[in-house]
Amino acid sequence: MHTSLRGLRCFCVAAECLSFKETAKKLFLTPSAVSHQIKQLEENLQQTLFVRQTRSISLTETGARFYEQIEPLMQQLTTTVNEFSHVNLALEVSISMPEFFASELFVPQLVGWSTQYPNINLKLETVKTRSEQLTHTDLSIVLSGNRPQFEHSFDLFPLNYVPACSKALYKKIASKGYAALTETPLILHQARPHAWHQWADNIGFDDFQPKQIIQLDSMFSVARAAEQGIGVALVPLPISQAWLDSGNLIQLFSTALNSHDRYFLIHHGKDKPKKEVQLLIEWVVKRFAYSNDNVYKG
């Protein structure tokens, strides 16, 4: 004899509301599905559990006794399932990071995390500017010119900026050399308003007079504007490497603007990281740090 849990659940709900129609609503089933489940249960038990009338149902004596016995067991089963579900949900790690880091590096790697740790949920929050750094998450990836003053911080990698543009624009201006930069719109992140002038100083371009500079408030917008052929953008490496590898952007000049900024992973808690947090720390460092030796504890 095989009795399904769905049939037992249908029976208990129907015994409480004495209506197959209401039971169907509560269980998100059709009334015919409820009727079928209970009929199958009665056949398995070889007992009649309900008296069916035109507009109502009622429990038989056997049905009432069966309900008294089975209902506490179903409650216990529900409680047990919920407890174990709560345990699984409790294994959650929260992390915040700049949105461009998330879209270009972190999210594409998530399949690796999901495969390795399927029972640890991730909560990812992105920030647009450095002033928006979040501290309520377990971990943060931040861009900083100095090592963050946290007990546990992990050096990931530095940023360098290179000029890049769309393939179509590259074909038009590449032969002009540095002079192309004086007649083409130049795009940069508004957090670095002087980056193009710094790049020009770095290569010895003394008479650097850009025609137009466009400042955007997100690095994704900077890269997208360059991809659309609006102008030449200073894009960060290695974080923009995928745009170059795909051919969506072409590096216009090889000289890079070396940045003092580096990405760091920090743990906000003062206590030793929880096991699931430590696992994410190790996962991030393994994938994104230049060297696993770049670990700082201040």
C-alpha positions as CSV (number, residue, x, y, z in Angstrom):
1,M,0.0,0.0,0.0
2,H,1.4,3.4,-1.0
3,T,0.0,6.5,0.7
4,S,1.3,9.9,-0.6
5,L,2.1,12.8,1.7
6,R,0.1,15.0,-0.7
7,G,-2.9,12.8,-0.1
8,L,-2.5,13.0,3.7
9,R,-2.1,16.8,3.5
10,C,-5.2,17.1,1.4
11,F,-7.1,15.0,3.9
12,C,-6.0,17.1,6.9
13,V,-6.9,20.4,5.3
14,A,-10.2,19.1,4.0
15,A,-11.0,17.7,7.5
16,E,-10.4,21.2,8.9
17,C,-12.4,23.3,6.4
18,L,-14.9,20.5,5.3
19,S,-14.8,21.7,1.7
20,F,-12.9,20.3,-1.2
21,K,-13.2,23.7,-2.9
22,E,-11.6,25.6,0.0
23,T,-9.0,22.9,0.4
24,A,-8.1,23.4,-3.3
25,K,-7.6,27.1,-2.7
26,K,-5.4,26.7,0.3
27,L,-3.2,24.1,-1.4
28,F,-3.2,25.8,-4.9
29,L,-4.8,22.8,-6.5
30,T,-7.9,22.2,-8.5
31,P,-11.0,20.7,-6.6
32,S,-10.8,17.7,-8.9
33,A,-7.2,17.1,-7.9
34,V,-8.1,17.3,-4.2
35,S,-11.0,14.9,-4.7
36,H,-8.7,12.5,-6.6
37,Q,-6.1,12.6,-3.8
38,I,-8.6,11.8,-1.1
39,K,-10.3,9.1,-3.1
40,Q,-7.0,7.5,-3.6
41,L,-6.3,7.7,0.1
42,E,-9.6,6.1,0.9
43,E,-8.9,3.3,-1.5
44,N,-5.5,2.7,0.0
45,L,-7.0,2.6,3.5
46,Q,-10.1,0.7,2.3
47,Q,-12.1,3.1,4.5
48,T,-14.5,5.9,3.7
49,L,-13.2,9.1,5.3
50,F,-15.9,11.6,4.2
51,V,-19.6,11.7,3.7
52,R,-20.1,13.5,0.4
53,Q,-23.3,15.5,-0.1
54,T,-24.3,17.9,-2.9
55,R,-23.1,21.1,-1.3
56,S,-21.0,19.9,1.7
57,I,-18.8,17.1,3.1
58,S,-18.4,15.8,6.6
59,L,-16.1,13.3,8.3
60,T,-17.2,9.8,8.9
61,E,-16.5,8.3,12.3
62,T,-13.5,6.6,10.8
63,G,-12.4,9.8,9.2
64,A,-12.6,11.7,12.5
65,R,-10.5,9.1,14.3
66,F,-8.0,9.0,11.5
67,Y,-7.7,12.8,11.6
68,E,-7.1,12.7,15.3
69,Q,-4.2,10.3,14.8
70,I,-2.6,11.7,11.7
71,E,-2.9,15.5,12.2
72,P,-0.2,15.7,15.1
73,L,2.1,13.6,12.9
74,M,1.7,16.0,9.9
75,Q,2.3,19.0,12.2
76,Q,5.5,17.4,13.5
77,L,6.6,16.6,9.9
78,T,5.9,20.3,8.9
79,T,7.9,21.6,11.9
80,T,10.8,19.3,11.1
81,V,11.0,20.3,7.5
82,N,10.8,24.0,8.4
83,E,13.6,23.6,10.9
84,F,15.9,22.0,8.4
85,S,14.9,24.6,5.8
86,H,15.9,27.3,8.3
87,V,19.3,25.7,8.9
88,N,19.9,25.8,5.1
89,L,18.8,29.4,4.8
90,A,21.0,30.4,7.8
91,L,24.1,29.6,5.7
92,E,24.2,32.9,4.0
93,V,27.1,35.2,3.2
94,S,26.6,38.9,2.3
95,I,29.2,40.8,0.2
96,S,29.3,44.2,-1.3
97,M,31.4,45.5,-4.2
98,P,31.6,48.1,-6.9
99,E,29.1,47.3,-9.6
100,F,31.7,47.1,-12.4
101,F,33.7,44.5,-10.4
102,A,30.5,42.6,-9.9
103,S,29.4,42.6,-13.5
104,E,32.8,41.9,-15.1
105,L,34.6,39.6,-12.6
106,F,32.5,38.4,-9.7
107,V,29.2,37.4,-11.3
108,P,30.8,35.5,-14.2
109,Q,32.6,33.4,-11.7
110,L,29.5,32.6,-9.6
111,V,28.9,29.3,-11.4
112,G,32.1,28.1,-9.7
113,W,30.9,29.1,-6.3
114,S,27.5,27.5,-6.9
115,T,29.0,24.2,-7.9
116,Q,31.5,24.1,-5.0
117,Y,29.2,25.3,-2.3
118,P,25.5,24.7,-3.3
119,N,24.3,25.0,0.3
120,I,25.7,28.4,1.0
121,N,23.5,31.3,-0.2
122,L,25.1,34.5,-1.4
123,K,23.6,38.0,-1.0
124,L,25.4,40.5,-3.3
125,E,25.0,44.2,-3.1
126,T,26.7,46.7,-5.4
127,V,27.8,50.2,-4.9
128,K,28.4,52.9,-7.4
129,T,30.9,55.2,-5.7
130,R,33.5,54.8,-3.0
131,S,31.4,56.9,-0.6
132,E,28.7,54.3,-0.8
133,Q,30.8,51.6,0.8
134,L,28.6,49.3,2.8
135,T,29.6,48.0,6.2
136,H,26.5,45.9,7.1
137,T,27.6,43.1,4.9
138,D,30.0,40.3,6.0
139,L,32.5,41.2,3.4
140,S,33.3,44.0,1.0
141,I,35.5,44.4,-2.1
142,V,36.7,48.0,-2.1
143,L,38.9,50.2,-4.3
144,S,41.4,52.1,-2.3
145,G,44.7,53.9,-2.5
146,N,45.6,52.7,0.9
147,R,45.3,49.4,2.7
148,P,42.0,49.4,4.6
149,Q,42.4,49.5,8.4
150,F,40.5,46.3,9.1
151,E,41.7,43.3,11.1
152,H,41.3,41.1,8.1
153,S,42.1,42.6,4.7
154,F,43.2,40.9,1.5
155,D,45.1,42.5,-1.3
156,L,43.6,41.5,-4.6
157,F,45.1,43.6,-7.5
158,P,46.0,47.1,-8.7
159,L,44.2,49.0,-11.5
160,N,45.8,50.5,-14.6
161,Y,44.0,52.5,-17.2
162,V,44.4,52.3,-21.0
163,P,42.8,54.2,-23.9
164,A,40.3,52.1,-25.7
165,C,37.5,52.6,-28.3
166,S,35.2,50.8,-30.7
167,K,36.6,48.9,-33.6
168,A,35.0,51.3,-36.1
169,L,36.5,54.3,-34.4
170,Y,39.8,52.6,-34.1
171,K,40.0,52.2,-37.9
172,K,39.3,55.9,-38.3
173,I,41.8,57.4,-35.9
174,A,44.5,54.9,-35.2
175,S,46.7,56.2,-38.0
176,K,46.7,59.7,-36.5
177,G,48.6,58.7,-33.4
178,Y,48.3,60.9,-30.3
179,A,46.9,63.7,-32.4
180,A,43.6,61.8,-32.6
181,L,43.0,62.6,-29.0
182,T,42.7,66.3,-29.7
183,E,39.8,65.8,-32.2
184,T,37.9,62.9,-30.6
185,P,35.7,63.0,-27.5
186,L,37.5,61.6,-24.5
187,I,35.5,59.6,-21.9
188,L,36.3,58.9,-18.3
189,H,34.8,58.2,-14.9
190,Q,33.8,61.3,-13.0
191,A,35.7,60.0,-10.0
192,R,38.9,60.6,-12.0
193,P,38.2,63.9,-13.8
194,H,41.9,64.6,-14.5
195,A,42.8,61.1,-15.6
196,W,43.2,61.9,-19.3
197,H,45.6,64.8,-18.4
198,Q,47.6,62.5,-16.1
199,W,47.8,59.9,-18.9
200,A,49.0,62.6,-21.3
201,D,51.6,63.8,-18.8
202,N,52.8,60.2,-18.4
203,I,53.5,59.8,-22.1
204,G,55.0,63.3,-22.5
205,F,52.2,64.8,-24.5
206,D,53.0,68.4,-23.7
207,D,50.4,70.2,-25.8
208,F,47.4,68.1,-24.8
209,Q,44.3,70.0,-25.5
210,P,41.3,67.6,-25.8
211,K,38.4,68.7,-27.9
212,Q,35.7,67.4,-25.5
213,I,35.8,65.4,-22.2
214,I,32.7,63.4,-21.2
215,Q,32.4,62.3,-17.6
216,L,30.1,59.5,-16.6
217,D,29.2,58.3,-13.2
218,S,29.8,54.5,-13.6
219,M,32.6,52.5,-15.2
220,F,30.0,50.4,-17.0
221,S,28.7,53.5,-18.7
222,V,32.2,54.6,-19.6
223,A,32.9,51.2,-21.3
224,R,29.5,51.1,-23.0
225,A,29.9,54.7,-24.3
226,A,33.3,53.7,-25.9
227,E,31.8,50.5,-27.3
228,Q,29.1,52.6,-29.0
229,G,31.7,54.7,-30.7
230,I,31.1,57.9,-28.8
231,G,34.8,58.5,-28.1
232,V,38.0,57.1,-26.6
233,A,37.7,56.0,-23.0
234,L,40.2,55.3,-20.2
235,V,39.2,51.8,-19.1
236,P,40.7,49.9,-16.2
237,L,42.7,46.7,-16.5
238,P,42.6,43.9,-15.7
239,I,38.9,44.4,-14.9
240,S,38.0,45.4,-18.5
241,Q,40.0,42.6,-20.1
242,A,36.8,40.8,-21.3
243,W,35.8,43.9,-23.3
244,L,39.1,43.8,-25.1
245,D,39.2,40.0,-25.5
246,S,35.8,40.0,-27.1
247,G,36.7,42.8,-29.6
248,N,34.0,45.1,-28.2
249,L,36.8,47.5,-27.4
250,I,40.2,47.9,-29.0
251,Q,43.2,49.3,-27.1
252,L,44.2,52.4,-28.9
253,F,47.7,52.9,-27.3
254,S,49.8,50.5,-25.3
255,T,50.8,53.0,-22.6
256,A,48.9,52.7,-19.4
257,L,48.2,55.1,-16.6
258,N,49.4,53.3,-13.5
259,S,47.1,53.8,-10.6
260,H,47.8,53.8,-6.9
261,D,44.4,52.2,-6.4
262,R,44.0,48.6,-5.6
263,Y,41.1,46.3,-4.9
264,F,40.9,44.9,-1.4
265,L,38.7,42.3,0.2
266,I,37.8,43.1,3.8
267,H,36.0,41.3,6.5
268,H,33.9,43.7,8.7
269,G,33.6,41.5,11.8
270,K,36.1,41.8,14.6
271,D,35.7,38.2,15.5
272,K,37.0,35.2,13.5
273,P,35.0,34.8,10.3
274,K,32.2,32.2,10.4
275,K,33.0,29.1,8.5
276,E,30.8,30.0,5.5
277,V,32.3,33.6,5.4
278,Q,35.9,32.1,5.6
279,L,35.0,29.9,2.6
280,L,34.0,32.9,0.5
281,I,37.1,34.7,1.6
282,E,39.3,31.8,0.4
283,W,37.2,31.5,-2.8
284,V,37.6,35.2,-3.7
285,V,41.3,35.3,-2.9
286,K,42.0,32.2,-5.0
287,R,40.2,33.6,-8.0
288,F,41.0,37.3,-7.9
289,A,44.3,37.9,-6.0
290,Y,47.6,38.0,-7.9
291,S,49.1,35.9,-5.2
292,N,47.7,34.0,-2.3
293,D,50.5,35.5,-0.2
294,N,49.0,39.0,-0.5
295,V,47.2,38.7,2.8
296,Y,47.3,41.5,5.4
297,K,46.2,41.4,9.0
298,G,46.5,44.9,10.5
